[in-house]
Amino acid sequence: MLRVITERLGDRYRLDLHGTLGGEWVAVLEQHWRSIMDGSSAKVTLVLSNVDFIDPDGERLLQRM
């Protein structure tokens, strides 16, 4: 399970991730990130301190982000 807490301040976003970044949750995070970035020049900060596992697909998403 992955929980994403999103905070916005102007064009800056902070995504605080909690749980596992793997499996089906990779697609959920990617969709959320793309909705933020769609047509904008937003700056996104990821907080991974509460993530307990990242699978290879999750690692590839983080590299794209």
LOLOFI-11542 format. One record per atom (N, C-alpha, C): residue number from 0; residue in three letters; atom name; x, y, z. Coordinates in steps of 0.001 Angstrom, whole numbers, always signed. Layout:
LOLOFI-11542
[atom NUM ALA CA [X Y Z]]
...
END
This chain:
LOLOFI-11542
[atom 0 MET N [+847 -1180 +0]]
[atom 0 MET CA [+0 +0 +0]]
[atom 0 MET C [+891 +1242 +0]]
[atom 1 LEU N [+447 +2257 -693]]
[atom 1 LEU CA [+1174 +3518 -754]]
[atom 1 LEU C [+213 +4654 -437]]
[atom 2 ARG N [+639 +5508 +458]]
[atom 2 ARG CA [-125 +6707 +789]]
[atom 2 ARG C [+700 +7901 +332]]
[atom 3 VAL N [+59 +8832 -378]]
[atom 3 VAL CA [+744 +10024 -868]]
[atom 3 VAL C [+48 +11245 -280]]
[atom 4 ILE N [+786 +12005 +502]]
[atom 4 ILE CA [+269 +13260 +1046]]
[atom 4 ILE C [+846 +14370 +187]]
[atom 5 THR N [-35 +15136 -436]]
[atom 5 THR CA [+385 +16178 -1372]]
[atom 5 THR C [+136 +17553 -769]]
[atom 6 GLU N [+1182 +18360 -749]]
[atom 6 GLU CA [+1064 +19742 -310]]
[atom 6 GLU C [+1453 +20638 -1480]]
[atom 7 ARG N [+683 +21696 -1684]]
[atom 7 ARG CA [+960 +22615 -2787]]
[atom 7 ARG C [+1147 +24026 -2258]]
[atom 8 LEU N [+2168 +24684 -2768]]
[atom 8 LEU CA [+2402 +26082 -2473]]
[atom 8 LEU C [+2810 +26749 -3781]]
[atom 9 GLY N [+1865 +27406 -4421]]
[atom 9 GLY CA [+2118 +28011 -5728]]
[atom 9 GLY C [+2382 +26937 -6767]]
[atom 10 ASP N [+3563 +27020 -7410]]
[atom 10 ASP CA [+3911 +26026 -8428]]
[atom 10 ASP C [+4823 +24932 -7856]]
[atom 11 ARG N [+4898 +24844 -6531]]
[atom 11 ARG CA [+5727 +23836 -5874]]
[atom 11 ARG C [+4835 +22809 -5187]]
[atom 12 TYR N [+5212 +21551 -5357]]
[atom 12 TYR CA [+4479 +20447 -4747]]
[atom 12 TYR C [+5428 +19616 -3902]]
[atom 13 ARG N [+4941 +19152 -2798]]
[atom 13 ARG CA [+5692 +18229 -1947]]
[atom 13 ARG C [+4856 +16958 -1853]]
[atom 14 LEU N [+5431 +15849 -2300]]
[atom 14 LEU CA [+4765 +14552 -2227]]
[atom 14 LEU C [+5458 +13734 -1147]]
[atom 15 ASP N [+4752 +13501 -60]]
[atom 15 ASP CA [+5279 +12743 +1066]]
[atom 15 ASP C [+4733 +11319 +942]]
[atom 16 LEU N [+5620 +10374 +615]]
[atom 16 LEU CA [+5215 +8998 +351]]
[atom 16 LEU C [+5362 +8151 +1611]]
[atom 17 HIS N [+4368 +7304 +1842]]
[atom 17 HIS CA [+4360 +6397 +2996]]
[atom 17 HIS C [+4009 +4998 +2513]]
[atom 18 GLY N [+4837 +4011 +2848]]
[atom 18 GLY CA [+4506 +2627 +2519]]
[atom 18 GLY C [+5424 +2045 +1466]]
[atom 19 THR N [+4826 +1300 +544]]
[atom 19 THR CA [+5561 +538 -463]]
[atom 19 THR C [+5377 +1154 -1844]]
[atom 20 LEU N [+6496 +1431 -2510]]
[atom 20 LEU CA [+6449 +1911 -3888]]
[atom 20 LEU C [+6807 +733 -4782]]
[atom 21 GLY N [+5790 -49 -5083]]
[atom 21 GLY CA [+5975 -1241 -5896]]
[atom 21 GLY C [+4640 -1729 -6409]]
[atom 22 GLY N [+4709 -2629 -7379]]
[atom 22 GLY CA [+3484 -3223 -7918]]
[atom 22 GLY C [+2547 -2182 -8492]]
[atom 23 GLU N [+1274 -2336 -8186]]
[atom 23 GLU CA [+239 -1443 -8720]]
[atom 23 GLU C [+397 +1 -8258]]
[atom 24 TRP N [+1112 +216 -7157]]
[atom 24 TRP CA [+1249 +1562 -6598]]
[atom 24 TRP C [+2164 +2442 -7437]]
[atom 25 VAL N [+3019 +1835 -8225]]
[atom 25 VAL CA [+3883 +2610 -9117]]
[atom 25 VAL C [+3019 +3366 -10128]]
[atom 26 ALA N [+2056 +2684 -10710]]
[atom 26 ALA CA [+1166 +3320 -11693]]
[atom 26 ALA C [+314 +4411 -11044]]
[atom 27 VAL N [-109 +4191 -9816]]
[atom 27 VAL CA [-915 +5190 -9102]]
[atom 27 VAL C [-97 +6459 -8891]]
[atom 28 LEU N [+1151 +6304 -8433]]
[atom 28 LEU CA [+2002 +7478 -8223]]
[atom 28 LEU C [+2315 +8163 -9548]]
[atom 29 GLU N [+2584 +7382 -10593]]
[atom 29 GLU CA [+2889 +7990 -11886]]
[atom 29 GLU C [+1709 +8807 -12402]]
[atom 30 GLN N [+523 +8280 -12271]]
[atom 30 GLN CA [-664 +9008 -12725]]
[atom 30 GLN C [-827 +10316 -11932]]
[atom 31 HIS N [-615 +10261 -10632]]
[atom 31 HIS CA [-727 +11462 -9797]]
[atom 31 HIS C [+326 +12494 -10209]]
[atom 32 TRP N [+1572 +12051 -10391]]
[atom 32 TRP CA [+2657 +12942 -10790]]
[atom 32 TRP C [+2367 +13575 -12155]]
[atom 33 ARG N [+1914 +12760 -13102]]
[atom 33 ARG CA [+1621 +13297 -14443]]
[atom 33 ARG C [+478 +14312 -14396]]
[atom 34 SER N [-503 +14101 -13520]]
[atom 34 SER CA [-1602 +15068 -13406]]
[atom 34 SER C [-1100 +16407 -12864]]
[atom 35 ILE N [-103 +16376 -12008]]
[atom 35 ILE CA [+502 +17606 -11500]]
[atom 35 ILE C [+1294 +18296 -12604]]
[atom 36 MET N [+2059 +17531 -13369]]
[atom 36 MET CA [+2968 +18084 -14369]]
[atom 36 MET C [+2275 +18449 -15677]]
[atom 37 ASP N [+1078 +17978 -15906]]
[atom 37 ASP CA [+376 +18180 -17174]]
[atom 37 ASP C [+230 +19670 -17497]]
[atom 38 GLY N [+1003 +20118 -18463]]
[atom 38 GLY CA [+887 +21489 -18936]]
[atom 38 GLY C [+1408 +22544 -17965]]
[atom 39 SER N [+2204 +22151 -16993]]
[atom 39 SER CA [+2707 +23135 -16040]]
[atom 39 SER C [+4218 +23004 -15893]]
[atom 40 SER N [+4783 +23978 -15238]]
[atom 40 SER CA [+6221 +23931 -14945]]
[atom 40 SER C [+6422 +23748 -13440]]
[atom 41 ALA N [+5587 +22937 -12841]]
[atom 41 ALA CA [+5632 +22713 -11401]]
[atom 41 ALA C [+6953 +22082 -10980]]
[atom 42 LYS N [+7356 +22400 -9787]]
[atom 42 LYS CA [+8536 +21791 -9171]]
[atom 42 LYS C [+8020 +20820 -8110]]
[atom 43 VAL N [+8498 +19583 -8162]]
[atom 43 VAL CA [+8020 +18539 -7260]]
[atom 43 VAL C [+9168 +18063 -6377]]
[atom 44 THR N [+8912 +18020 -5090]]
[atom 44 THR CA [+9843 +17459 -4117]]
[atom 44 THR C [+9247 +16172 -3592]]
[atom 45 LEU N [+10027 +15103 -3614]]
[atom 45 LEU CA [+9584 +13816 -3091]]
[atom 45 LEU C [+10235 +13573 -1733]]
[atom 46 VAL N [+9423 +13155 -779]]
[atom 46 VAL CA [+9929 +12790 +544]]
[atom 46 VAL C [+9754 +11284 +669]]
[atom 47 LEU N [+10876 +10580 +754]]
[atom 47 LEU CA [+10855 +9115 +763]]
[atom 47 LEU C [+11180 +8522 +2127]]
[atom 48 SER N [+11277 +9345 +3155]]
[atom 48 SER CA [+11723 +8858 +4462]]
[atom 48 SER C [+10778 +7845 +5091]]
[atom 49 ASN N [+9523 +7802 +4654]]
[atom 49 ASN CA [+8562 +6845 +5199]]
[atom 49 ASN C [+8230 +5712 +4232]]
[atom 50 VAL N [+9065 +5539 +3198]]
[atom 50 VAL CA [+8896 +4429 +2256]]
[atom 50 VAL C [+9710 +3255 +2772]]
[atom 51 ASP N [+9060 +2083 +2886]]
[atom 51 ASP CA [+9776 +927 +3431]]
[atom 51 ASP C [+10278 -41 +2362]]
[atom 52 PHE N [+9843 +120 +1099]]
[atom 52 PHE CA [+10305 -769 +31]]
[atom 52 PHE C [+10061 -106 -1310]]
[atom 53 ILE N [+11031 -224 -2225]]
[atom 53 ILE CA [+10885 +271 -3593]]
[atom 53 ILE C [+11319 -849 -4527]]
[atom 54 ASP N [+10398 -1280 -5416]]
[atom 54 ASP CA [+10758 -2333 -6368]]
[atom 54 ASP C [+11415 -1702 -7606]]
[atom 55 PRO N [+11933 -2523 -8533]]
[atom 55 PRO CA [+12611 -1972 -9721]]
[atom 55 PRO C [+11743 -1017 -10549]]
[atom 56 ASP N [+10444 -1295 -10678]]
[atom 56 ASP CA [+9565 -374 -11412]]
[atom 56 ASP C [+9455 +964 -10680]]
[atom 57 GLY N [+9397 +913 -9362]]
[atom 57 GLY CA [+9359 +2128 -8556]]
[atom 57 GLY C [+10636 +2936 -8714]]
[atom 58 GLU N [+11775 +2254 -8763]]
[atom 58 GLU CA [+13053 +2936 -8976]]
[atom 58 GLU C [+13085 +3628 -10328]]
[atom 59 ARG N [+12588 +2972 -11360]]
[atom 59 ARG CA [+12570 +3580 -12696]]
[atom 59 ARG C [+11653 +4801 -12712]]
[atom 60 LEU N [+10521 +4727 -12023]]
[atom 60 LEU CA [+9630 +5895 -11961]]
[atom 60 LEU C [+10329 +7056 -11266]]
[atom 61 LEU N [+10983 +6804 -10164]]
[atom 61 LEU CA [+11677 +7864 -9447]]
[atom 61 LEU C [+12740 +8512 -10339]]
[atom 62 GLN N [+13420 +7730 -11155]]
[atom 62 GLN CA [+14409 +8305 -12079]]
[atom 62 GLN C [+13736 +9210 -13096]]
[atom 63 ARG N [+12564 +8807 -13608]]
[atom 63 ARG CA [+11841 +9649 -14579]]
[atom 63 ARG C [+11338 +10929 -13918]]
[atom 64 MET N [+10924 +10812 -12691]]
[atom 64 MET CA [+10374 +11968 -11995]]
[atom 64 MET C [+11473 +12990 -11730]]
END
